[in-house]
Amino acid sequence: MSEPIAVRATPELHFRYAAGRYGSLFLRGLGEGRILASRCARCPRTLVPPRVACTHCFGKMEEIVEVPPRGTLLAFTLVAFPFLDPFTGVQRPIPYCYGMVQFEGTDNTFQYFLSEKDPSKLRVGQRVEAVFNEVRKGELGDLLHFRALE
Ligand SMILES: [Zn+2]
């Protein structure tokens, strides 16, 4: 059996796609330094980012509400392998921590970067706060990371 032939290539892929009505609301909110959620008309569920349909009862979620930029860290991990940051297209410096945060007044988790790089300084149940970029453009990258409040 001969060795497989490898071909090196560095593709340049540029994509643009519509964020959708609720996705656009969420991104505009980030551009204003606000976290927006949708509230279900049928059950008490509130979700971030806003969704058209409730993930619990499939009811319409037509009410858009602002939630505090604070929450609770429910899970986290240390990322130590290099890969391209989907926001910038360049390799993100490693290591860094990534977590699942439940914003106050919401019923789901939001996965995002944490400012802490040492997982021994994090714990499940820790209070965290969203940190926004000073210059915002109405895109996901406007949310810099979550930092621990305790
Ligand atoms: Zn519902």
Residues whose N, C-alpha, C, O or C-beta is under 5 A from the ligand:
A	BS01	ZN	C40 R42 C43 R45 C54 H56 C57 F58 G59
